[in-house]
């Protein structure tokens, strides 16, 4: 009897503490997710529920057979993700190594490098839009350096690299903090023993540092990959997918389809494909790097 009362009391406590959270999660996340499967097969303007006309597989056929812009956006997003993930993690790891030294200003520098991550993506995009269009142009006029005179947001090539620069600048500081925490946990006597055995800097990095910080690498690769693939706010504030649709990310393509073209059914179908793509890529990345952790 006493055990039954204890179990009931435990269930009551769980319902009190977890019930509201579970209710909100089901209402805000789970229910819209499953409704998305229905609306992805309808022709709907997003306003009147009674005007959602069932179209079956029409939206899916349109995406796979006739929507070239969607696939162009997917290729752009994949290219952006690969370049941004490599650049952000390389820069973050470099900063982490530099700020693990005995610099007197390392605490201040850590704060400075982390600060861009605190600024919202939309605001950050508009700040860099001013830098690219006004700041760089002014520096280019004064110095005559061609790098600053480029039309940074005016061509597909420079627009792509402009997005990469801002994303890496925003992301690297947060990844740097994770790498610093991992590097701080490496035993110093292990590093000293490797140096005594004659290990040079490249060998030390490859054979000692990388295996020991592999859990941090897994986390950082997961975060940067998912964030780069879902990049929307910088795309909206910097280039709006232009010129034309040459720098349109997959997230922005879905936004334009649903909220600008008022084709919510088609936009929902694209969003479900987007969810599948992000899930496959991130799960594959975590699986590969987790295997490296075990082998290390």
N, C-alpha and C positions, 0 to 999 in steps of 0.2 A: 504493500500500500504506500509506504513511504517513498519507494523508488518511482512508483507511478506518479505521485505528487511532484517529485523532483523533475521528472521528465516533462510533465505538463507545465511546470513553472519555467523550465528551460525553453519550451516551445513558445510560451507566452512572451518571454523576453525577446526571443528571436523575432517574433511577429512585430513587437513594438519597435524594435530598433531597425530591423531590415524591411519590414512591411512597406513603409512609405517610399523607401529607395527603390524597392522592387516594383511598386506600383508606378512610380514615375518612369522607371526604365522600360517597363512594358508599354506604357502609354506613349512615350516620346521616341523610343528607339525601335522596339520589337514590332509594334503594331504598324507604324509607317513602313518598316522594311518589308513586311509581308504584303501590305497593300500595294507596294511598288510592283510586285509581280503581276497584280491585276491591272494596274494602270499602264504598265509597259505594253499591254496588248490592246490599248484603247486609243482613240483619237479624242483628245481632251485638251481644252484651252486652259485648264488649271483653275477656273473660276466656278463654273456651275457643275455640280456633281451629276445632275440629271442629263447633262450633255456629253458625258463620257461614253462615246460610242465604241462598242467592242469591235475590234478589227482583226483579231486573231494574231497571225504571225506577220502582219503587214509591216509593222515597225521594224521587226528583226530582218525581214527581207530587204527593206530599204537601207538599213545600216550596212548589211553585208554585201549588197549588190550595187547600190546607187549612191552611197554617201562617201564620196572621196575625201571630203573635208575632215570627217571623223578619223579616217585612217591616216591622213596627213598629220592631224593633231596627235595621234597615237605615236607616230614615228618621231615627231618633234619632242614629245614628252619622254620617250625612251632615250633619245640622244641627250636631252637636257639632264635626265636622271643620271646617266652614266658619267657625264662630264662633271656634274655638280657633286656627286657622291665622292668621286675620286679626289677632286680639288678640295672639297670641304674637309675630308678626313686627313688628307696629306697636310693641309695647312694647320688643322687642329693639333695633329700629332707633333708637327714642328714647333708650334707655339708651346705645347706642353713640355717638350724637352728643354726649350729655351728658358721657360719660367720655372723649371725645377732646379736651375742653377742658383748660385748664391748672389743673385742680383738684389740690390737694396730696394729697388722699386718694383719687385716682382708682384707684390700684393696689389699695388696700384694698377700695374699693367694687366693683371688678371681681371680686375674690375672693368677696366676700359674695354678689353677684348670681349667681355661677357655682355656689356651693355646693349649692343645691337639686338641681341636676342629678346630683350625686354620690350623693345619698340614694336608696336603692331605692324603687320605686313603692309596694310594699306597706307599708313602714315609713312612707313619706311620707303615704300615705292614712290610716293610723291616727293619725299626729300631727295631721293636719288634721281628722280625725273628732273628736278631743278638743277642738280649737280651735273647731269649729263648734258642738258640743253643750255644752261646758262654758265655754270661754273667752269666746265671743261672748255666751252667756247671762249670764255674770257681768258683763261690760262693759255689757250692756243694762240689767241691774238697777241698776247704779250710776249710769249716765248717763241712762237713760230714752230713748236713741236707738232708734227703731223698727228701723233697719237691723240692729242686733245682736240684736234680739229675734225675728227671723224664724226659722221652723223650717227651717233651712238644708238638712237632709237628710230632712225630713219630708213634702215635697210634690214633685210632679213638676217644677214650675217652679224652685223653689229648689234642688232636687237637681241639676238640669241646670246651673245657674249655679255651684253648688258644685264640680262636676266641672271646669267650665271654669276657674274661679279657680285650682284646684290644678294643673291641667295647664299653664296659662300660667305660673304661678309657678315650676314645675319646669323648663319648657322655655326660657323667655325668656333665661336666663343663658347657656346654651350658644349660642343663636343670636346673642346679643350679641357673643360672642367672634369669631364668624365675620364679623359686620358690622364690628367694630373692625379686624380684619385687612384687610378690603376698603377701608375708609375710609383706613387708614394708607397704602395704596398709591396713592392719588390724588395726582397732582402738585400741589404747592401753588401753583406759578406759574399753573396752569390756573384754579384757584379765584380767585386774585387778579386775573387777566385778566378773568374774568367779572364780578367786582365792579366793576372799573374801567369796564367797558362798561355798567354800570348795572343788572346783574341783581339783583333782590331775592331774599329768602330762598326764597319759593315757586318762583320761576323757577330759582334756583340748584339747589334740590333736584330739581325735575322734569327739568331739561335737562342738568345736569352730574353730580350725585351718582348719580341712579338709573341712567342708562346705564352709568356707570363701575363701579358695584357690582352690575350685573345678574348676573354669574356667582355672586356670593355669595347674591343673592336666589333664584336657581335652586336652589342647594344647600339653603338654609334652608326654602324652600317644600316641597321634596321631603322633607326630614327631618320637618318638622312635619306635613305631610299624611299621610305613612305612619304616623308615631307616633300621631297622633290617630285615624286610622282603625282602628289595631290596639289602641287603648287597652283594657286589661283589668285591670291591677293596681290602678289607682285605682278603677275600678268595683267590683272585688271588695272592697276595704278600706273604701270610703266608703259606698256605698249598697246593694251587692249586688243592683243592678238595681231596687231599690225606690224608692218604695212600689209594691208589686206588681211589674210589669215595666216601669214607666213610664220608668225611666232605665237600661234594659238595653242595653248596647252589643252590637254584632254578635259580637265576640269572646266576651263573657260568655254570650251566647245559645248559642254553639257549645259552650262549656265546660259549661253547664248541661245541654245535650242529651246530651252524651257521658258526663260524669263524675257527674252527679247523677241523670239519668233512665236511665243505662246503655243508651242507644241509640247505640252507637258508629257503626253504619252510617249512620244519619241525620246524626249529628254530623260524620262524615267528608264526606258529601255537602255539607253546609253549609260546611265548611272549604274545599272546593274552589271553591265559589261565592265565598267570601270572598277566596280567593287571586286569582281572576279579577278581582273588583271592585277590590281594592287595586292590582293590576297595571295595569288600564285607567286608573284615576284618576291614579296616579303617572306613568305613561308619558305620558299626555296633558298633565299639568302640566309635565313636563320638556320635552316637545316645544314647547309654547307659549312657555315662558320662554326656551328656547334660541333660538327665532326672534327674540325680543326682543334677545337678546345679539348676534345677527348684524346686526340692523338698527341697533343702537346703535353 
